[in-house]
Each structure stands twice: as structure tokens, then as C-alpha cells.
Amino acid sequence: MNGRLLKLARELPAEPVLVTGASGRIGRRLLEVLTAAGCNPRAMSRNGATRFPAGVELCVADLTRAESLPEALEGVAHVFHLASYAPSPEDPDPENNTAHQDVSVVGTRNLLAQAQGAGVASLVFVSSTRTIDGSNSAYAQAKKTAEKLVLTVSGQLKTTVLRLPPVYGFTRQGSIAQMLASIDAGRFPPLPDFGDRRSLVHVDDVVQALLLAALAPMAGGKNYTVTDLQTYSSKQIYELMCAALGRTPPRWRVPVWLLQAGAGAGSLLENLTGKSMPLNRNRLNSLSRSACFDGQVIVEELAFSPMHTLEEALPEIVCQFRA
């Protein structure tokens, strides 16, 4: 377990710490750190079916039902609000599912109202850089609305927003892990240079930012973009993954026009069949467009210091993936 994360977690008060979205990738890692540090974490679950590590208190509650929240918030000092709509693999257009409105907007509004009444000291909300990259998807718009709700109550409750780019450090979940698995299986084409620039962040650095935001008084009413302070391209990420897998990247590259044709065909098939395709216009757009963000403010204000880069983290990710 990372010593810096344990040291930060041990600065939290003895009162319970509530984690929404606890069954998600980031939530599970946060719970691991909190339990290892001897904290008193409480994991919120809608149905109580999710299993959590020993030492985690399970609380059954639904963000969209305000009446279920008081018990979850009883005695809580800090809230880490990570909950978001989790699409199923069969969802043909997860970015535009109407459930984003229910979870991110209605759920956040309910949580804030109940947290103020419960005397919670601080709430840290995990949002996305999709709110600032020009996206008009239902996901981005719901997160943007939730950010405003969170920061509007900062006078009554110390609130902070963290905007995250794609997160790496997982072996099986997330876009980076999925790309790694596709390359390992020989199903990912060698990418051309799109001229794109993008930001990423390691899950442990997300946990670091969460803890710093909860502990720092000056974080109240602020939003921070969290990155590993590196700049990547899709082509570079592909090549780093090939190297970590022990593969030599092919000398040839799939032409952009061919990828565009394949993406168009994939989107057409999705419309005709209702089934998700490996390549469509949205996925190609995600690979080819730039999504690079300035992560310096949290460094200067909260002493955030990234502990990982993708190149450094990939060998361990690959080792766990193959195990």
C-alpha cells in the first residue's frame, strides 16, 4: 500500500467516511486505502448485494430516493461522492442514457440536501473533464449540472469538484484496460498519428486528490482538474502498451480514411442491429480528438504530486492482467 496515501488517510477524523459509487473502480481503491489506514469507511450500495473488504460498513441507500439517505449520513464527517450511472455492455449509447440525469443530477441534489442537514463537514464530488471538452452528451451535461449544484452550496457545506480524464491503473476495467486487452489479443489496429494530445491519471493519484481535497480548508468551493501532468497521444499510448506487452509495434499504420470508413460502417450496423460494435464514429472520435488539460492548479494549491505515469505503471498493470 502506498505510504503517501496511508499518511493522508490517517489525517481524516475518526468519524465515519461515506463513499458513494463504492462498487466502482475508483471507489474500491479508495476503500482499500481507507481500511488499510484504519479509517471508518461506509460504502453506499443500492441493493446491498455488493461485497466489500473487511472493515467496510455497508449501507443500503439509493441516491435517487432522498428518504433513504439520512441513515447513510448519520455521524459522517466526510463524503466522497463518486456515484455515476454505470451502463451495461448492451447499452448502445451509454453516453446519452437518460439515467445520467437521475444519478448525477437528482442523486447529487438529494445527497447535498441531506448532507447539510446531517452536519457533514465536507463533500468531494468526482466529475469529468468531459464537462470542459465541448461534449454535449447526456453524461457531460449531467455532470456539468451536478458540478454547479455542488459548488452552489459551498457556503453551507465545504464542497470540492475534481474533474478527471481517463483513469488508468486497472487490469480489466476502463478504456485504458480495454485497449490493453485488445492489443494483447491482436484485435487493436496500429494507430496512425492523429496529431492528438490527451491527459490521463492513475487511480492512486485520484485517491490522493480526493484525500487532499477533503483535508484542505482552502479546497472549499473550488474545482480542480487532476492529471498525471503528462501529455500523450493515442499513437504513443498504443506503442507504450505494445512495449509493456513485449510486442514490437508493426511498421505499418491503418490509414485515417480506412478507420473513418470502418467507423461509419460500425455506426450503421449499430443502428440496424441495436448491438454495440468494436469501432464506431464515437469511438474513433475519442481516439483521434485532443483532450489535454491543465492540471497545475491542484499542484500549486493543495500540494498534489503525481506518483505515476502511464509508462511507469504499465509493466505492473500487464503483470496483473496476465495473472
PLY file of the C-alpha trace (Angstrom):
ply
format ascii 1.0
element vertex 323
property float x
property float y
property float z
element edge 322
property int vertex1
property int vertex2
end_header
0.00 0.00 0.00
1.28 3.45 -0.93
2.74 5.23 2.10
1.71 8.72 0.99
-1.91 7.66 0.63
-1.91 5.99 4.05
-0.43 9.08 5.69
-3.10 11.32 4.16
-5.94 8.94 5.06
-4.80 8.81 8.68
-5.35 12.57 8.91
-9.10 12.06 8.47
-11.16 12.26 11.68
-12.35 9.15 13.47
-15.96 9.67 12.37
-17.37 7.54 9.52
-16.41 8.44 5.94
-19.14 7.83 3.35
-18.26 6.67 -0.17
-20.95 6.73 -2.86
-20.19 4.76 -6.01
-18.21 2.46 -3.72
-18.52 -0.54 -6.03
-16.88 1.33 -8.91
-13.22 1.13 -9.88
-12.13 4.27 -8.02
-14.44 3.62 -5.10
-12.97 0.20 -4.44
-9.42 1.55 -4.47
-10.41 4.38 -2.11
-11.97 1.84 0.29
-8.76 -0.24 0.21
-6.73 2.80 1.23
-9.19 3.89 3.93
-9.36 0.44 5.53
-5.58 -0.02 5.38
-5.17 3.32 7.15
-7.54 2.29 9.94
-10.29 4.71 8.95
-14.00 4.09 9.36
-15.32 3.83 5.77
-19.01 3.39 4.97
-19.91 2.14 1.49
-23.25 3.07 -0.03
-24.98 0.41 -2.13
-28.42 0.48 -3.71
-29.23 -3.18 -3.15
-26.68 -4.41 -0.61
-25.55 -7.21 -2.93
-22.00 -5.88 -3.46
-19.28 -7.39 -1.29
-16.73 -5.03 0.23
-13.45 -5.66 2.10
-13.48 -6.46 5.80
-13.66 -3.28 7.85
-16.07 -1.53 5.46
-19.53 -0.74 6.80
-22.22 -1.43 4.21
-25.13 0.98 3.98
-28.09 0.28 1.69
-29.37 3.56 0.20
-30.41 4.99 -3.15
-29.31 8.49 -4.17
-32.50 8.98 -6.17
-34.61 8.34 -3.03
-33.94 11.14 -0.55
-35.71 9.33 2.27
-33.09 6.54 2.17
-30.12 8.85 2.79
-30.34 10.07 6.43
-29.19 6.74 7.86
-26.26 6.61 5.40
-25.13 10.08 6.50
-25.57 9.63 10.24
-22.38 10.66 12.04
-20.45 11.13 8.80
-17.66 13.72 8.67
-16.61 13.47 5.02
-18.42 12.32 1.87
-16.63 11.14 -1.25
-19.31 11.33 -3.95
-18.16 9.02 -6.74
-21.52 7.64 -7.85
-22.35 7.74 -11.55
-24.60 5.78 -13.90
-22.88 2.51 -14.80
-24.02 1.39 -18.28
-24.44 -2.25 -19.17
-22.34 -3.74 -22.02
-25.53 -3.93 -24.10
-26.21 -0.20 -23.85
-25.87 1.03 -27.48
-25.28 4.67 -26.49
-24.11 4.86 -22.85
-23.02 8.49 -23.14
-26.61 9.57 -23.79
-28.58 7.32 -21.47
-31.25 9.29 -19.57
-30.15 7.57 -16.35
-27.27 10.07 -16.11
-29.83 12.72 -15.18
-31.28 10.57 -12.39
-27.97 9.60 -10.77
-25.78 12.66 -11.34
-28.37 15.44 -11.02
-31.28 14.16 -8.93
-28.98 11.99 -6.80
-26.48 14.77 -6.17
-29.23 17.24 -5.27
-30.67 14.78 -2.75
-27.28 14.00 -1.25
-26.36 17.66 -0.82
-29.65 18.50 0.90
-29.35 15.60 3.31
-25.63 16.20 3.96
-26.28 19.78 5.03
-28.92 18.65 7.49
-26.66 15.89 8.85
-23.80 18.25 9.69
-21.31 16.75 7.25
-18.01 18.67 7.23
-17.04 18.25 3.57
-18.12 16.64 0.31
-15.79 15.91 -2.62
-17.54 15.27 -5.93
-15.85 13.32 -8.72
-16.70 14.79 -12.11
-15.12 14.50 -15.55
-13.09 16.57 -17.98
-15.94 15.84 -20.39
-17.63 18.87 -18.79
-14.96 21.16 -20.26
-14.04 19.50 -23.57
-17.07 20.69 -25.52
-19.07 17.48 -25.22
-22.86 17.75 -25.47
-23.59 14.18 -24.37
-26.13 13.47 -21.65
-23.27 12.27 -19.45
-21.31 15.50 -19.82
-24.36 17.72 -19.34
-25.49 15.83 -16.24
-22.02 16.08 -14.69
-21.88 19.78 -15.53
-25.23 20.40 -13.81
-24.11 18.36 -10.80
-20.91 20.42 -10.53
-22.98 23.60 -10.29
-25.18 22.07 -7.60
-22.13 21.01 -5.58
-20.39 24.39 -5.75
-23.58 26.38 -5.11
-23.87 25.04 -1.54
-20.22 25.68 -0.67
-21.28 28.38 1.81
-23.21 25.89 3.94
-21.04 22.83 3.33
-17.41 22.64 2.25
-17.58 21.19 -1.27
-14.95 20.47 -3.91
-15.17 19.21 -7.50
-12.48 17.02 -9.07
-12.54 16.67 -12.85
-10.89 13.50 -14.10
-9.60 12.48 -17.54
-9.48 8.73 -18.36
-8.11 6.82 -15.35
-5.55 4.02 -15.61
-4.21 1.54 -13.07
-6.89 -1.14 -13.56
-6.36 -4.54 -15.15
-9.83 -5.25 -16.56
-11.98 -2.13 -16.42
-11.84 1.28 -18.05
-10.94 2.40 -21.55
-7.18 2.08 -20.99
-7.50 -1.50 -19.69
-9.83 -2.40 -22.56
-7.33 -1.03 -25.09
-4.55 -3.05 -23.46
-6.63 -6.25 -23.63
-7.48 -5.63 -27.29
-3.82 -5.10 -28.20
-2.81 -8.25 -26.30
-5.46 -10.23 -28.21
-4.32 -8.80 -31.55
-7.64 -7.05 -32.12
-6.44 -3.44 -31.99
-5.11 -1.88 -35.21
-1.80 0.04 -35.25
-2.92 3.65 -34.97
-1.74 6.49 -37.19
-0.63 9.80 -35.73
-3.84 11.81 -35.39
-1.95 14.82 -34.01
-3.97 14.46 -30.81
-2.85 15.33 -27.30
-4.54 13.93 -24.23
-4.37 13.75 -20.43
-4.60 10.68 -18.19
-4.33 9.98 -14.46
-3.54 6.95 -12.29
-6.18 5.71 -9.85
-3.84 6.17 -6.87
-3.36 9.80 -7.83
-7.14 10.19 -7.94
-7.28 8.85 -4.38
-4.51 11.25 -3.41
-6.51 14.18 -4.84
-9.68 13.03 -3.06
-7.93 12.95 0.31
-6.18 16.29 -0.21
-9.46 17.95 -1.22
-11.24 16.60 1.85
-8.50 17.70 4.23
-7.57 21.16 2.84
-9.77 24.04 4.10
-8.88 26.13 1.04
-10.36 23.49 -1.31
-13.88 24.58 -0.41
-15.82 25.99 -3.35
-13.08 25.01 -5.82
-12.92 22.72 -8.84
-9.67 21.05 -9.80
-8.57 19.11 -12.86
-6.47 16.09 -11.85
-3.89 14.64 -14.28
-0.51 12.91 -14.09
0.94 16.11 -15.67
1.99 14.16 -18.77
0.81 14.62 -22.35
0.06 11.59 -24.50
-1.20 10.79 -27.99
-3.27 7.76 -28.98
-0.34 6.52 -31.09
2.05 6.90 -28.14
-0.33 5.06 -25.78
-0.59 2.23 -28.33
3.21 1.97 -28.60
3.72 2.10 -24.81
1.25 -0.74 -24.41
2.96 -2.79 -27.12
6.28 -2.34 -25.32
4.82 -3.34 -21.95
3.29 -6.45 -23.56
6.62 -7.35 -25.13
5.34 -6.74 -28.65
7.03 -4.84 -31.46
4.59 -2.35 -32.99
4.01 -3.02 -36.71
5.77 -0.66 -39.10
2.54 -0.10 -41.00
-0.36 2.02 -39.78
-4.05 1.88 -40.63
-4.81 4.94 -42.81
-7.15 7.51 -41.27
-9.57 7.20 -44.21
-9.90 3.45 -43.63
-10.60 3.95 -39.92
-13.24 6.53 -40.83
-14.89 4.10 -43.25
-14.86 1.33 -40.65
-16.29 3.66 -38.01
-19.08 4.70 -40.35
-19.92 1.09 -41.08
-19.87 0.27 -37.37
-22.29 3.08 -36.54
-24.60 1.96 -39.37
-24.60 -1.62 -38.10
-25.37 -0.40 -34.57
-28.38 1.49 -35.86
-29.60 -1.53 -37.81
-28.99 -4.21 -35.19
-29.05 -2.35 -31.89
-25.79 -4.08 -30.93
-22.56 -2.35 -29.93
-19.71 -2.54 -32.48
-15.95 -2.53 -31.69
-15.49 0.58 -33.84
-17.99 3.35 -34.46
-17.86 7.11 -35.05
-17.93 7.92 -31.33
-15.04 5.57 -30.53
-12.96 6.87 -33.42
-13.66 10.43 -32.33
-12.46 9.55 -28.82
-9.22 8.16 -30.25
-8.50 10.98 -32.68
-9.56 14.17 -30.91
-7.38 16.04 -28.44
-8.40 16.08 -24.77
-5.49 17.70 -22.95
-6.00 19.66 -19.73
-4.01 21.85 -17.34
-3.60 20.09 -14.01
-1.29 22.60 -12.33
-3.78 24.37 -10.07
-4.23 21.46 -7.66
-0.44 21.07 -7.58
0.03 24.69 -6.54
-2.89 24.95 -4.12
-3.09 21.51 -2.48
0.49 20.20 -2.94
-0.78 17.40 -5.18
2.15 15.43 -6.59
1.53 12.69 -9.20
3.11 9.38 -8.22
2.69 7.60 -11.56
2.97 7.94 -15.32
1.43 5.52 -17.80
4.84 4.28 -18.99
5.94 3.55 -15.43
2.65 1.94 -14.42
2.09 -0.31 -17.44
4.50 -3.16 -16.52
2.67 -3.80 -13.23
-0.73 -3.49 -14.96
0.37 -6.03 -17.57
1.69 -8.37 -14.87
-1.66 -8.27 -13.01
-3.57 -8.57 -16.29
-1.76 -11.76 -17.27
-2.05 -13.22 -13.78
0 1
1 2
2 3
3 4
4 5
5 6
6 7
7 8
8 9
9 10
10 11
11 12
12 13
13 14
14 15
15 16
16 17
17 18
18 19
19 20
20 21
21 22
22 23
23 24
24 25
25 26
26 27
27 28
28 29
29 30
30 31
31 32
32 33
33 34
34 35
35 36
36 37
37 38
38 39
39 40
40 41
41 42
42 43
43 44
44 45
45 46
46 47
47 48
48 49
49 50
50 51
51 52
52 53
53 54
54 55
55 56
56 57
57 58
58 59
59 60
60 61
61 62
62 63
63 64
64 65
65 66
66 67
67 68
68 69
69 70
70 71
71 72
72 73
73 74
74 75
75 76
76 77
77 78
78 79
79 80
80 81
81 82
82 83
83 84
84 85
85 86
86 87
87 88
88 89
89 90
90 91
91 92
92 93
93 94
94 95
95 96
96 97
97 98
98 99
99 100
100 101
101 102
102 103
103 104
104 105
105 106
106 107
107 108
108 109
109 110
110 111
111 112
112 113
113 114
114 115
115 116
116 117
117 118
118 119
119 120
120 121
121 122
122 123
123 124
124 125
125 126
126 127
127 128
128 129
129 130
130 131
131 132
132 133
133 134
134 135
135 136
136 137
137 138
138 139
139 140
140 141
141 142
142 143
143 144
144 145
145 146
146 147
147 148
148 149
149 150
150 151
151 152
152 153
153 154
154 155
155 156
156 157
157 158
158 159
159 160
160 161
161 162
162 163
163 164
164 165
165 166
166 167
167 168
168 169
169 170
170 171
171 172
172 173
173 174
174 175
175 176
176 177
177 178
178 179
179 180
180 181
181 182
182 183
183 184
184 185
185 186
186 187
187 188
188 189
189 190
190 191
191 192
192 193
193 194
194 195
195 196
196 197
197 198
198 199
199 200
200 201
201 202
202 203
203 204
204 205
205 206
206 207
207 208
208 209
209 210
210 211
211 212
212 213
213 214
214 215
215 216
216 217
217 218
218 219
219 220
220 221
221 222
222 223
223 224
224 225
225 226
226 227
227 228
228 229
229 230
230 231
231 232
232 233
233 234
234 235
235 236
236 237
237 238
238 239
239 240
240 241
241 242
242 243
243 244
244 245
245 246
246 247
247 248
248 249
249 250
250 251
251 252
252 253
253 254
254 255
255 256
256 257
257 258
258 259
259 260
260 261
261 262
262 263
263 264
264 265
265 266
266 267
267 268
268 269
269 270
270 271
271 272
272 273
273 274
274 275
275 276
276 277
277 278
278 279
279 280
280 281
281 282
282 283
283 284
284 285
285 286
286 287
287 288
288 289
289 290
290 291
291 292
292 293
293 294
294 295
295 296
296 297
297 298
298 299
299 300
300 301
301 302
302 303
303 304
304 305
305 306
306 307
307 308
308 309
309 310
310 311
311 312
312 313
313 314
314 315
315 316
316 317
317 318
318 319
319 320
320 321
321 322
